[in-house]
Amino acid sequence: MKYLIIKLKGPMQAWGTHTYEGYRPSQSFPTYSGIIGLLAACMGIKRSDTKRLQELSNGLKIAIRVDSVIRDDNRKCRMHKMTDFHTVKDARVSYTGLKSHETIITKREYLYDSEFTVAVWKLNNEIISLKDIEEAVKKPKFTPFLGRRSCPIVRPLFEKIVESDDEISVFSHCGQAEGVIYSETKSSGIAMKVRDVPIWEQKRQFASRLIYAHGGQNVSY
């Protein structure tokens, strides 16, 4: 099977997890919805085009490896999180009803000193072409960013196309190999339930999936 390998590298990243208005935490690794949004931006798919977004989401799978940031003096940096705040108007008072605040202070979490390698592959869906996605990643139509607009990339997304038997062994072709790999392939390691599968019929609603941590150290939630 062919896998598209992309690299996510930047001074800040933010991959939203379950939240509500005033506090926006980040997952410690890229989410499925975040990667689909990134690829959709590269392909020029607008947020309002739910049909194409649904096709993209239904046709792809991903696996993620957490990489180490290496300093100029060859020392490894440990990923850490920091929280920023700003003000937002018209934030909802509760999940139910339409009543909203005039203005509230919100907190947003960011990842620093983080890098990731992502393997993307296509399911049996002729609507989606891995070649088209590769070309879009090389020449994005919309500006890609790492989770939020304030998180720019510092290197091209495209790394390579790799042929491999499965999404775990594919990372052996992608440089450093000691990082934790997160995928839906069942293992004897840590199982995690993440809520990051977009429900396109409902705005900003997500379904859950089960992922597994393979190898490495310092498994993050």
Salt bridges, closest charged atoms under 4 A:
GLU21 OE1 - ARG24 NH2 3.55
GLU21 OE2 - ARG92 NE 3.22
GLU55 OE2 - LYS51 NZ 2.78
ASP67 OD2 - LYS7 NZ 3.42
ASP67 OD1 - ARG65 NE 2.65
ASP73 OD1 - ARG71 NE 3.26
ASP73 OD2 - ARG75 NE 2.95
GLU109 OE1 - LYS81 NZ 3.75
ASP113 OD2 - HIS80 ND1 3.69
GLU115 OE2 - LYS9 NZ 3.71
GLU134 OE1 - LYS131 NZ 3.90
GLU134 OE2 - LYS138 NZ 2.81
GLU159 OE1 - ARG155 NH2 2.87
GLU178 OE2 - LYS76 NZ 3.35
GLU184 OE1 - LYS61 NZ 3.02
GLU184 OE2 - ARG209 NH1 2.99
ASP196 OD1 - ARG209 NE 2.77
